[in-house]
Amino acid sequence: MHQIETTSAPSCLAAEPGLPVEPGILRRVTADDADDLARHLTGWEQVYDQITCGAFVGALDEWQLPGVQVFRERINQSVHQACRVREDALWFGLPLELEASRINGRKAGAATVMARPGGKAFELVTPRDHDIYGIVVSRGLCEERARQLGCEEGLAGLDGAEILRVDPAARGACLRMLSALLDGAREGDGCDEASAEATRHRVVDTLLRMLGATSIEAAALKSQQRRRGIVAKCRDYLYLHRDRAVSIPELCEHACVSRRTLQYCFEDVLGVSPVVYLRRLRLNAIRRMLRDEPPHARGIGRLAADWGIDNFSQFSSDYKKLFGKTPSACARGAARPG
């Protein structure tokens, strides 16, 4: 597992990047598990934790060429996402939902674009019925095309950017281009070299036009950074002591804050209370263990105990409420071949 900065993301990301895909081929993926969906996004390291209760339904449409990746992701449940895209890339996310997503604890408004450079871990908290278009572009390709078009100023400051305020018309044009590209491609069909080059230019040029009408939202205030640091400190403490139940007073003492302050920090950064989030963090961790480690080796109860849970009946009830299926049903599904 990758260890990353306490103040930038959870203490683990998926060691396995997204699955390889042939360039120029449209892929459509559906998943009933959050991490299964996360693993299908090519070139990303991701861990998804489901926050809201109910059966998970996710879908991913992905199309890419060398230097350009376009995708649309739809998820019915609220999810906490720990993400990192490949080193040489720039990522831009254009959400469609009305309820704001959070990037690194900051709310992204309806007329904004989220952005992060490659190689830097970041966090998203996405709402129910999440729907987002994403563009990942090679930094070199983007810079070369910007020089050719004489619009290098649009790329200034992106390394530190999280939220971009863009011209609504330019954002709308970018969304229409992405929608037409994914809707017009046919699953399994490739494209010839001339068409591929034209499409690459269309994607990058539309992106650059949008960035040319962009202002980068100011960096997070120190108070926001402090709240996010408190949440990260508590999460890391739970990982460190995952083999036993960690109480809220214990977290308050560790983070040197009052219970009220702790509550406010979690609700502001993640949109949920510390009690709810930490319980669901445990359940998501056990879900991954059930899928990655067949329970016949040690038993489901032992896997739960590894995360400080000793009341099996309550654990089973909480698990089913969150994921829509019992732990044993999840384990059977993971053990099924293919």
C-alpha positions as CSV (number, residue, x, y, z in Angstrom):
1,M,0.0,0.0,0.0
2,H,1.2,3.5,-0.7
3,Q,1.9,5.8,2.2
4,I,1.0,9.4,1.5
5,E,0.8,12.7,3.3
6,T,-1.5,12.9,6.2
7,T,-2.8,16.3,5.1
8,S,-3.6,15.3,1.5
9,A,-5.4,11.9,1.5
10,P,-6.1,8.8,3.4
11,S,-3.1,6.7,4.3
12,C,-3.7,4.1,1.6
13,L,-4.5,4.0,-2.1
14,A,-5.0,1.1,-4.4
15,A,-1.6,-0.3,-5.3
16,E,-3.1,-1.7,-8.5
17,P,-3.7,1.1,-11.1
18,G,-6.7,1.0,-13.4
19,L,-6.9,-1.9,-15.8
20,P,-5.1,-1.6,-19.2
21,V,-7.3,-0.8,-22.2
22,E,-6.5,-0.7,-25.9
23,P,-6.3,2.9,-27.3
24,G,-9.2,4.1,-29.4
25,I,-11.6,1.5,-28.0
26,L,-14.7,2.6,-26.0
27,R,-15.3,0.6,-22.9
28,R,-18.5,0.4,-20.9
29,V,-18.3,-1.1,-17.4
30,T,-20.9,-1.6,-14.8
31,A,-20.2,-2.6,-11.2
32,D,-22.0,-3.5,-8.0
33,D,-19.0,-2.8,-5.8
34,A,-17.3,0.6,-5.3
35,D,-13.7,-0.6,-5.6
36,D,-14.5,-2.8,-8.6
37,L,-15.6,0.4,-10.4
38,A,-12.5,2.3,-9.2
39,R,-10.1,-0.3,-10.5
40,H,-11.5,-0.1,-14.0
41,L,-10.5,3.5,-14.6
42,T,-7.2,3.3,-16.6
43,G,-4.1,4.9,-15.2
44,W,-5.5,5.8,-11.8
45,E,-4.8,4.6,-8.3
46,Q,-8.0,4.8,-6.3
47,V,-9.9,3.6,-3.2
48,Y,-13.6,4.1,-3.0
49,D,-15.5,4.0,0.4
50,Q,-19.3,3.9,0.2
51,I,-20.9,6.4,2.6
52,T,-24.7,6.2,2.0
53,C,-26.7,3.0,2.6
54,G,-28.0,0.7,-0.2
55,A,-26.9,-1.5,-3.0
56,F,-24.1,0.0,-5.1
57,V,-24.7,0.6,-8.8
58,G,-21.9,2.2,-10.8
59,A,-21.2,2.7,-14.5
60,L,-18.1,3.9,-16.4
61,D,-17.7,4.8,-20.0
62,E,-14.1,5.3,-21.0
63,W,-12.3,6.2,-24.3
64,Q,-8.7,7.1,-24.8
65,L,-5.9,7.7,-27.2
66,P,-2.2,8.2,-26.4
67,G,-2.1,11.3,-24.2
68,V,-5.9,11.7,-23.9
69,Q,-8.4,9.9,-21.7
70,V,-12.1,10.8,-21.6
71,F,-14.6,9.2,-19.3
72,R,-18.0,9.5,-17.7
73,E,-18.7,8.0,-14.2
74,R,-22.1,7.5,-12.7
75,I,-22.6,6.2,-9.1
76,N,-25.9,6.0,-7.2
77,Q,-24.5,6.2,-3.7
78,S,-22.4,8.9,-2.0
79,V,-18.7,7.8,-2.1
80,H,-15.5,8.9,-0.5
81,Q,-12.8,8.6,-3.2
82,A,-9.0,8.7,-2.6
83,C,-7.4,9.3,-6.0
84,R,-4.2,9.8,-7.8
85,V,-3.7,10.0,-11.5
86,R,-0.5,9.2,-13.4
87,E,2.5,11.4,-12.9
88,D,2.6,13.2,-16.3
89,A,-1.0,14.1,-16.5
90,L,-3.6,16.8,-15.7
91,W,-7.1,15.8,-14.6
92,F,-10.2,17.9,-15.1
93,G,-13.6,16.9,-13.7
94,L,-17.0,18.4,-14.8
95,P,-19.7,17.2,-12.5
96,L,-23.4,17.2,-13.6
97,E,-25.2,16.8,-10.3
98,L,-26.8,19.7,-8.6
99,E,-25.5,18.8,-5.1
100,A,-21.9,19.8,-4.8
101,S,-19.0,17.4,-4.7
102,R,-16.2,18.1,-2.3
103,I,-12.6,18.1,-3.5
104,N,-10.0,18.0,-0.6
105,G,-12.9,19.1,1.7
106,R,-13.9,22.1,-0.5
107,K,-17.3,22.3,-2.2
108,A,-17.2,22.6,-6.0
109,G,-20.1,24.7,-7.3
110,A,-22.3,23.8,-10.2
111,A,-20.5,26.1,-12.7
112,T,-17.0,25.0,-11.7
113,V,-14.5,22.5,-12.9
114,M,-12.3,20.4,-10.5
115,A,-8.7,20.0,-11.4
116,R,-5.6,18.2,-10.1
117,P,-2.1,17.5,-11.5
118,G,-0.8,14.0,-11.8
119,G,1.2,12.3,-9.1
120,K,-0.6,14.2,-6.3
121,A,-3.1,12.4,-4.1
122,F,-6.5,14.1,-3.6
123,E,-9.9,13.3,-2.1
124,L,-13.4,13.5,-3.5
125,V,-16.6,13.1,-1.6
126,T,-19.3,12.7,-4.2
127,P,-23.1,12.9,-3.6
128,R,-25.8,10.4,-4.3
129,D,-26.6,10.1,-8.0
130,H,-23.1,11.3,-8.9
131,D,-22.5,11.9,-12.6
132,I,-19.2,13.4,-13.8
133,Y,-17.3,13.8,-17.1
134,G,-13.5,13.6,-16.8
135,I,-10.6,14.5,-19.0
136,V,-7.0,13.3,-18.4
137,V,-4.5,14.9,-20.7
138,S,-0.8,14.4,-20.9
139,R,0.9,17.6,-19.7
140,G,3.3,17.6,-22.6
141,L,0.6,17.3,-25.2
142,C,-1.4,20.0,-23.5
143,E,1.5,22.4,-23.3
144,E,2.6,21.7,-26.9
145,R,-1.0,22.4,-28.2
146,A,-1.3,25.5,-26.1
147,R,2.0,26.9,-27.7
148,Q,0.6,26.1,-31.2
149,L,-2.6,28.0,-30.4
150,G,-0.9,30.8,-28.5
151,C,-2.9,30.2,-25.3
152,E,-0.3,29.2,-22.7
153,E,-1.8,31.5,-20.1
154,G,-4.7,29.1,-19.6
155,L,-2.3,26.5,-18.1
156,A,-0.8,28.9,-15.6
157,G,-1.3,28.0,-11.9
158,L,-2.9,24.6,-12.6
159,D,-0.4,22.7,-10.3
160,G,-1.9,24.3,-7.3
161,A,-5.5,24.4,-8.5
162,E,-8.5,22.4,-7.1
163,I,-11.5,24.4,-8.2
164,L,-11.7,26.4,-11.5
165,R,-14.4,29.0,-12.1
166,V,-15.1,28.9,-15.8
167,D,-17.3,30.6,-18.4
168,P,-20.6,28.7,-18.4
169,A,-20.7,28.8,-22.2
170,A,-17.2,27.3,-22.5
171,R,-18.1,24.7,-19.9
172,G,-21.2,23.8,-21.8
173,A,-19.3,23.5,-25.0
174,C,-16.8,21.1,-23.4
175,L,-19.6,19.0,-21.9
176,R,-21.3,18.7,-25.3
177,M,-18.0,17.7,-26.9
178,L,-17.4,15.0,-24.3
179,S,-21.0,13.7,-24.5
180,A,-20.8,13.5,-28.3
181,L,-17.5,11.7,-28.2
182,L,-18.6,9.0,-25.8
183,D,-22.2,8.7,-27.2
184,G,-20.9,8.5,-30.8
185,A,-18.2,5.9,-30.2
186,R,-19.3,2.3,-30.5
187,E,-18.1,-0.3,-28.0
188,G,-15.2,-2.3,-29.4
189,D,-14.6,-0.1,-32.4
190,G,-11.2,1.5,-32.9
191,C,-10.4,4.5,-35.2
192,D,-7.8,5.2,-37.9
193,E,-4.7,7.3,-37.3
194,A,-6.1,10.4,-39.0
195,S,-9.4,10.3,-37.0
196,A,-7.5,9.7,-33.8
197,E,-5.3,12.7,-34.3
198,A,-8.3,14.9,-35.2
199,T,-10.1,13.7,-32.0
200,R,-7.1,14.3,-29.8
201,H,-6.9,17.9,-31.1
202,R,-10.6,18.4,-30.7
203,V,-10.5,17.3,-27.0
204,V,-7.4,19.4,-26.2
205,D,-8.5,22.4,-28.1
206,T,-12.0,22.5,-26.4
207,L,-10.3,22.1,-23.0
208,L,-7.9,24.9,-23.7
209,R,-10.7,27.2,-24.8
210,M,-12.5,26.5,-21.5
211,L,-9.3,27.1,-19.5
212,G,-8.7,30.4,-21.4
213,A,-11.9,31.7,-19.7
214,T,-11.0,30.4,-16.3
215,S,-10.1,31.9,-12.9
216,I,-8.6,29.6,-10.3
217,E,-10.4,29.8,-6.9
218,A,-8.2,31.0,-4.1
219,A,-6.3,28.4,-2.1
220,A,-8.1,26.9,0.9
221,L,-8.1,29.2,4.0
222,K,-6.0,28.2,6.9
223,S,-9.1,27.3,8.9
224,Q,-10.2,24.9,6.1
225,Q,-6.7,23.4,6.0
226,R,-6.8,22.9,9.7
227,R,-10.2,21.1,9.6
228,R,-9.0,18.8,6.9
229,G,-5.8,18.1,8.9
230,I,-7.9,17.1,11.9
231,V,-10.0,14.7,9.9
232,A,-6.9,13.2,8.4
233,K,-5.2,12.8,11.8
234,C,-8.2,11.0,13.2
235,R,-8.5,8.7,10.2
236,D,-4.8,7.8,10.4
237,Y,-5.2,7.1,14.1
238,L,-8.0,4.7,13.4
239,Y,-5.9,2.9,10.8
240,L,-3.1,2.7,13.3
241,H,-5.4,1.2,16.0
242,R,-7.8,-0.6,13.7
243,D,-7.7,-3.8,15.8
244,R,-9.7,-2.2,18.6
245,A,-12.7,0.1,19.0
246,V,-11.6,3.7,19.0
247,S,-14.0,6.1,20.9
248,I,-14.8,9.7,20.0
249,P,-13.4,11.0,23.2
250,E,-10.1,9.2,22.4
251,L,-10.0,10.9,18.9
252,C,-10.7,14.3,20.5
253,E,-7.8,13.8,22.9
254,H,-5.5,12.6,20.0
255,A,-6.5,15.6,17.8
256,C,-6.5,18.1,20.8
257,V,-10.0,19.3,19.9
258,S,-13.4,19.4,21.6
259,R,-16.2,17.0,20.6
260,R,-18.1,19.9,19.0
261,T,-15.0,20.9,17.0
262,L,-14.5,17.3,15.8
263,Q,-18.1,17.0,14.8
264,Y,-17.9,20.3,12.8
265,C,-14.6,19.3,11.1
266,F,-16.0,16.0,9.8
267,E,-19.3,17.5,8.7
268,D,-17.5,20.3,6.9
269,V,-14.9,18.2,5.2
270,L,-16.8,14.9,4.5
271,G,-20.4,15.8,4.9
272,V,-21.0,13.2,7.7
273,S,-20.5,12.9,11.4
274,P,-17.3,11.3,12.8
275,V,-19.3,8.4,14.3
276,V,-21.0,7.6,10.9
277,Y,-17.8,8.1,8.9
278,L,-15.5,6.0,11.1
279,R,-18.1,3.2,11.3
280,R,-18.4,3.1,7.5
281,L,-14.7,3.3,7.1
282,R,-14.4,0.1,9.0
283,L,-17.2,-1.6,7.1
284,N,-15.6,-0.6,3.7
285,A,-12.2,-1.9,4.9
286,I,-13.9,-5.3,5.8
287,R,-15.7,-5.4,2.5
288,R,-12.3,-5.1,0.7
289,M,-10.9,-7.9,2.9
290,L,-13.9,-10.1,2.2
291,R,-13.3,-9.6,-1.6
292,D,-9.5,-9.9,-1.5
293,E,-9.1,-12.7,1.1
294,P,-11.6,-15.6,1.0
295,P,-13.2,-15.9,4.4
296,H,-12.9,-19.7,4.6
297,A,-9.2,-19.1,5.6
298,R,-10.0,-17.4,8.9
299,G,-13.8,-16.7,9.0
300,I,-15.8,-13.5,8.6
301,G,-15.8,-12.9,12.3
302,R,-12.1,-12.9,12.5
303,L,-11.8,-10.4,9.6
304,A,-14.3,-8.1,11.5
305,A,-12.2,-8.5,14.7
306,D,-9.2,-7.3,12.8
307,W,-11.1,-3.9,12.6
308,G,-12.1,-3.8,16.3
309,I,-15.6,-5.3,15.9
310,D,-16.6,-8.0,18.3
311,N,-20.4,-7.9,18.1
312,F,-21.0,-10.0,15.0
313,S,-24.8,-9.7,14.9
314,Q,-24.6,-5.9,15.0
315,F,-21.8,-5.9,12.4
316,S,-23.8,-8.1,10.1
317,S,-26.8,-5.9,10.4
318,D,-24.7,-2.7,9.8
319,Y,-23.0,-4.3,6.8
320,K,-26.2,-5.3,5.2
321,K,-27.7,-1.9,5.8
322,L,-24.8,-0.1,4.1
323,F,-24.1,-2.5,1.2
324,G,-27.5,-4.1,0.6
325,K,-26.2,-7.6,1.2
326,T,-24.8,-9.7,4.1
327,P,-21.1,-10.2,4.6
328,S,-21.4,-13.9,3.7
329,A,-23.3,-13.0,0.5
330,C,-20.5,-10.5,-0.4
331,A,-17.9,-13.2,0.3
332,R,-19.7,-15.8,-1.8
333,G,-19.9,-13.3,-4.7
334,A,-16.1,-12.6,-4.5
335,A,-15.3,-16.3,-4.4
336,R,-17.4,-17.0,-7.5
337,P,-15.1,-17.7,-10.5
338,G,-15.0,-15.2,-13.3
